């Protein structure tokens, strides 16, 4: 019998709701997606609640659940972002997810992503890295596009502080506040607030921002933070299951969760978080990874971005690019000796009308020669609900995939 291997293709934020300008269809229903439909026709479909019905999750938690973790394992977004950028946390370090942002003279947020800055963030991050505030050292590193990672390293710090990102434009950033009366939390909030002011002063005068303003672009003159966390000692799911696994992605969050789970991260500068990502190279990288691994994750981001931007037509286009990427994967695995099972899923829904993650379920598929086939012939939120997998959780979905690798343990005698 041929050995089973699995490719899990994840379209970030894929799920949506009916959109009026698309004739009452979701972007996934509206898009031309022959490859995705063919995959659905050759397997079993269902809909998946990442955590619980009606409960939105973040990209970080969504991927943790897809990689075999429980909600109780979640350490916060900051540590995951740090792992994604290859930063090793020490005991007591507090890590944050951060954005380069644009604020006005009154510290009102003009753009949470500094015009989606993509260039020269390395230089901006270097200007902030190594800052000393009281007895705390600041470690700051750029991530994908406007994203960054902030680590506070020093004695007596706490993760129990509030976010500074207001998550909307046109209002002042939020000062960090301690969530409890613990002196460590109060100290951490004080240090973080001082860092934000220091960073603003440094960034305002930075040559990169002077050049951006001269071109009529938004200056990246502020840092917004959220997701404070201290890394717990977590098991690596891939090691526990004794499988070899890899993850092809661009976004540091996804790569961070992969590292956390013992899944080898595979990335390239030509992989981006947007529609200009090199889908041919991504597909080739995933196919090559299947030769050496049992389980390969192929991640695609721009479906999520289009939902956040309330751009239904853009999300349709993103779905069609995702479909094209999968067509290259299918061609690549046709000649492989192993039996490749293709699974489709997502980490959450990002409805255009909402511009944010929602608790709507996402469509999933498990497809291959040895997979039970249902009557579903298209890949979308409505058709998938009629499929043989029914309505399942992310943990159930992951376990089902692992059973095809014969990695899950038998219960009972």
C-alpha positions in Angstrom: 0.0 0.0 0.0 1.3 3.4 -0.9 2.2 5.7 2.0 -0.3 8.5 2.8 1.0 12.0 2.9 -1.1 15.2 3.4 -1.0 18.6 1.9 -3.2 21.1 3.9 -3.9 24.3 1.9 -5.1 27.1 4.1 -6.7 30.3 2.7 -6.5 32.8 5.5 -9.8 34.4 6.4 -11.6 32.6 3.6 -15.1 32.4 5.0 -17.5 35.2 4.2 -21.2 36.2 4.1 -23.5 37.0 1.1 -22.5 40.2 -0.6 -25.0 42.4 -2.4 -22.6 43.5 -5.2 -21.9 39.8 -5.9 -25.6 39.0 -6.4 -26.0 37.7 -2.8 -23.2 35.2 -3.1 -20.1 35.0 -0.9 -16.8 35.7 -2.7 -16.0 32.0 -2.6 -19.3 31.1 -4.2 -18.9 33.8 -6.9 -15.3 33.1 -7.8 -14.2 30.9 -10.7 -12.3 28.1 -9.0 -12.1 24.9 -11.1 -9.2 23.4 -9.1 -10.9 23.9 -5.7 -14.2 22.5 -7.1 -12.4 19.5 -8.5 -10.7 18.8 -5.1 -14.1 19.0 -3.4 -15.6 16.6 -6.0 -13.0 14.0 -5.2 -13.5 13.9 -1.4 -15.6 14.8 1.6 -16.6 18.3 2.6 -17.8 19.9 5.8 -17.9 23.2 7.7 -15.6 23.8 10.6 -15.8 25.9 13.8 -12.2 26.7 14.7 -13.0 26.9 18.4 -16.8 27.2 19.1 -19.8 28.1 17.1 -20.1 31.9 16.9 -16.7 32.6 18.6 -14.2 34.5 16.4 -10.5 33.6 16.7 -7.3 35.3 15.6 -4.9 34.0 13.0 -2.6 32.8 15.7 -5.1 30.8 17.7 -6.8 29.6 14.5 -3.5 28.1 13.3 -2.7 26.6 16.7 -6.0 24.8 16.7 -5.4 23.6 13.1 -2.0 22.3 14.2 -3.3 20.2 17.1 -3.3 22.5 20.1 -6.1 23.3 22.5 -7.4 26.7 23.4 -5.9 26.3 26.9 -2.4 26.2 25.2 -2.7 29.7 23.7 0.2 31.9 25.0 -0.9 35.2 23.4 0.0 36.7 20.0 3.3 38.3 21.0 5.3 35.2 21.7 4.0 33.6 18.5 5.1 36.6 16.5 8.5 36.4 18.2 8.8 32.7 17.2 7.8 33.6 13.7 10.8 36.0 13.4 13.2 33.5 14.9 13.5 35.3 18.2 14.2 33.1 21.2 12.4 34.2 24.3 14.0 34.0 27.7 12.2 33.4 31.0 10.4 36.5 32.0 10.4 38.2 28.6 7.2 39.9 27.6 6.5 39.8 23.8 4.1 41.9 21.8 2.6 41.9 18.4 3.3 45.4 16.9 2.4 47.5 13.9 4.2 50.4 12.3 1.5 53.1 12.2 1.0 56.8 11.3 -0.2 59.3 14.0 -0.7 63.0 13.9 0.7 65.6 16.2 -2.1 64.8 18.8 -1.3 61.1 18.7 -4.5 60.3 16.8 -4.1 57.3 14.6 -4.2 58.3 10.9 -3.4 54.8 9.6 -2.9 51.7 11.7 -0.5 50.2 9.0 1.4 53.3 7.9 0.0 53.0 4.4 0.8 49.2 4.5 4.5 50.1 4.5 6.6 47.3 2.9 10.1 48.8 2.4 12.9 49.8 4.7 11.2 48.6 7.9 14.5 46.9 8.7 16.1 50.4 9.1 13.2 51.7 11.2 13.3 48.7 13.5 17.1 48.9 13.9 16.7 52.5 15.2 14.4 51.2 18.0 16.2 48.0 18.8 18.4 48.0 21.9 16.7 50.9 23.6 17.2 50.9 27.4 14.3 52.1 29.7 15.0 51.9 33.4 16.3 48.3 33.9 14.5 46.9 30.8 16.1 46.3 27.4 13.9 46.7 24.2 14.3 44.1 21.5 12.5 45.2 18.3 12.4 43.4 15.0 10.5 44.0 11.7 8.2 41.3 10.4 6.0 41.0 7.3 5.1 44.4 5.7 3.8 46.8 8.5 4.1 44.2 11.2 6.9 44.0 13.9 7.7 42.2 17.1 8.5 44.0 20.4 10.1 42.2 23.4 10.7 43.8 26.8 13.5 42.0 28.7 14.2 42.7 32.3 13.3 41.8 35.9 9.8 42.1 37.3 7.7 42.3 34.1 4.1 41.0 33.5 1.9 40.2 30.5 -1.1 41.5 32.3 -1.3 44.8 30.4 -3.7 46.3 27.9 -3.3 46.8 24.2 -2.3 50.2 22.8 -3.8 49.6 19.4 -7.3 51.1 19.2 -8.0 49.0 16.1 -9.7 51.9 14.4 -8.4 55.1 12.8 -9.4 58.7 13.8 -8.9 58.2 17.6 -5.9 58.5 19.9 -3.8 55.4 20.6 -4.5 53.8 24.0 -2.0 54.1 26.7 -1.0 50.8 28.2 -2.6 50.0 31.5 -2.1 47.3 34.1 -4.9 44.8 34.2 -4.4 44.2 37.9 -2.8 45.9 40.9 0.3 43.8 40.6 3.5 46.0 40.7 5.0 44.0 37.8 2.0 44.9 35.5 2.2 48.5 36.5 5.9 48.6 35.7 5.4 46.9 32.4 2.7 49.4 31.4 4.9 52.3 32.4 7.9 51.0 30.4 5.8 50.3 27.3 4.2 53.8 27.4 7.7 55.4 27.6 8.9 53.2 24.7 6.0 54.4 22.5 6.8 58.0 23.1 10.6 57.4 22.6 9.8 55.5 19.4 7.7 58.3 18.1 10.4 60.8 18.6 13.0 58.6 16.9 10.8 57.7 14.0 9.6 61.3 13.3 13.2 62.3 12.4 14.2 59.1 10.7 15.5 59.5 7.1 13.2 56.7 5.9 10.1 58.6 7.0 11.5 61.9 5.6 11.8 60.2 2.2 8.3 58.7 2.5 6.8 62.1 3.3 8.7 63.7 0.3 7.0 61.1 -1.9 3.6 61.8 -0.4 3.5 58.5 1.5 2.4 58.1 5.1 5.3 58.1 7.6 5.7 55.1 9.9 6.1 57.4 13.0 4.5 55.3 15.7 4.2 51.8 17.1 0.9 50.1 18.1 1.0 47.0 20.3 -1.3 44.2 21.3 -1.2 40.6 22.4 1.2 40.7 25.3 2.3 37.3 26.4 5.0 35.3 28.2 5.8 32.0 26.5 4.8 28.8 28.4 6.5 25.5 28.0 4.4 23.9 25.3 4.8 20.4 23.7 5.5 20.3 20.0 2.6 18.5 18.3 4.6 17.2 15.4 7.1 15.7 17.8 4.4 14.1 19.9 2.8 12.5 16.8 6.2 11.5 15.5 5.6 13.0 12.1 7.8 15.1 9.8 6.1 18.3 8.9 6.7 21.6 7.0 4.9 24.9 6.5 5.2 27.1 3.4 4.2 30.6 4.3 5.1 34.3 4.3 3.5 35.6 7.4 5.4 35.6 10.6 2.4 34.6 12.7 1.8 31.4 10.8 5.6 30.6 10.7 5.7 31.2 14.4 2.9 28.8 15.2 4.6 26.3 12.9 7.9 26.6 14.8 6.0 26.3 18.0 4.4 23.0 16.8 7.7 21.5 15.6 6.8 22.1 12.0 9.7 23.3 9.8 9.1 26.8 8.4 9.8 27.3 4.7 9.7 30.8 3.4 11.2 33.0 0.7 11.4 36.8 0.0 9.2 36.2 -3.0 6.4 35.0 -0.7 4.3 38.0 0.4 1.2 38.5 2.4 -0.6 39.9 -0.6 -1.8 39.0 -4.1 1.7 39.5 -5.6 3.0 36.5 -3.8 4.9 34.1 -6.1 2.3 31.3 -6.3 4.3 29.2 -8.7 7.3 29.1 -6.3 5.0 28.5 -3.3 3.4 25.5 -5.0 6.8 24.1 -6.1 8.1 24.5 -2.6 5.1 22.7 -1.1 5.4 19.8 -3.7 9.2 19.5 -3.0 8.5 19.5 0.8 6.1 16.5 0.4 9.0 14.4 -0.8 10.7 14.7 2.7 7.7 15.3 5.0 4.5 13.5 6.0 2.4 16.7 6.5 2.9 19.9 4.6 0.9 23.1 5.2 0.6 25.7 2.3 -0.6 29.1 3.5 -2.2 31.9 1.5 -2.9 35.3 3.1 -4.6 37.8 0.8 -8.1 36.4 1.1 -8.0 37.7 4.7 -6.6 41.1 3.7 -9.4 41.6 1.2 -12.0 40.9 3.9 -10.4 43.4 6.2 -10.4 46.0 3.4 -14.1 45.3 2.7 -13.2 44.5 -0.9 -15.5 41.7 -2.2 -14.2 41.9 -5.8 -10.6 41.8 -4.4 -11.5 38.8 -2.3 -12.9 37.1 -5.4 -9.7 37.7 -7.2 -7.7 36.4 -4.2 -9.8 33.2 -4.2 -9.0 32.8 -7.9 -5.3 33.2 -7.3 -5.5 30.6 -4.5 -7.2 28.3 -7.0 -4.4 28.9 -9.5 -1.8 28.1 -6.9 -3.5 24.8 -6.1 -3.6 23.9 -9.9 0.2 24.0 -9.8 0.3 21.8 -6.7 -2.1 19.2 -8.3 0.2 19.1 -11.4 3.2 18.6 -9.2 1.9 15.8 -7.1 0.4 13.7 -10.0 3.7 11.9 -10.7 4.5 11.3 -7.0 4.8 7.7 -5.8 3.2 8.4 -2.5 -0.6 8.8 -2.1 -1.1 12.6 -1.6 -4.3 13.6 0.3 -5.2 17.2 -0.3 -7.1 19.0 2.4 -8.6 22.5 2.2 -9.3 24.8 5.2 -9.1 28.2 6.8 -8.2 29.7 10.1 -11.3 31.8 10.4 -13.9 33.8 8.5 -13.3 37.5 7.6 -16.5 38.8 6.1 -16.1 41.9 4.0 -19.2 43.5 5.6 -17.6 43.2 9.0 -14.0 44.0 8.1 -12.9 41.8 11.0 -12.9 38.1 12.0 -16.2 36.5 12.7 -17.5 33.3 14.3 -18.9 32.0 11.0 -17.7 28.4 10.2 -15.3 27.9 7.3 -15.6 25.2 4.5 -13.2 22.2 4.7 -12.4 19.3 2.4 -10.4 16.1 2.6 -9.8 14.8 -0.9 -7.9 11.8 -2.4 -8.1 8.4 -3.9 -8.8 6.7 -0.6 -11.1 9.3 0.9 -14.9 8.6 1.2 -16.7 10.8 -1.4 -19.9 12.7 -0.8 -22.1 14.5 -3.3 -20.6 17.9 -3.0 -19.0 19.2 -6.2 -18.1 22.8 -5.4 -16.0 24.4 -2.7 -17.9 27.1 -0.8 -19.5 27.8 2.5 -23.0 26.6 1.5 -22.2 23.5 -0.5 -19.7 22.3 2.1 -22.4 22.3 4.8 -24.1 19.5 2.9 -21.0 17.3 2.9 -20.1 14.1 4.7 -17.8 15.6 7.3 -20.8 17.6 8.7 -19.9 20.3 11.2 -16.7 19.7 13.0 -14.1 21.6 15.2 -10.5 22.3 14.2 -9.3 19.7 16.6 -11.5 17.1 15.0 -10.3 18.1 11.6 -6.6 17.8 12.6 -7.2 14.5 14.3 -8.9 13.1 11.2 -6.0 14.1 9.0 -3.5 12.6 11.5 -5.4 9.3 11.4 -4.7 9.0 7.7 -1.0 9.3 8.7 -1.7 6.6 11.3 -0.2 9.0 13.9 -3.2 9.2 16.3 -3.3 6.7 19.2 -6.0 4.1 19.5 -8.3 4.5 22.5 -9.3 1.5 24.5 -8.2 -2.1 23.8 
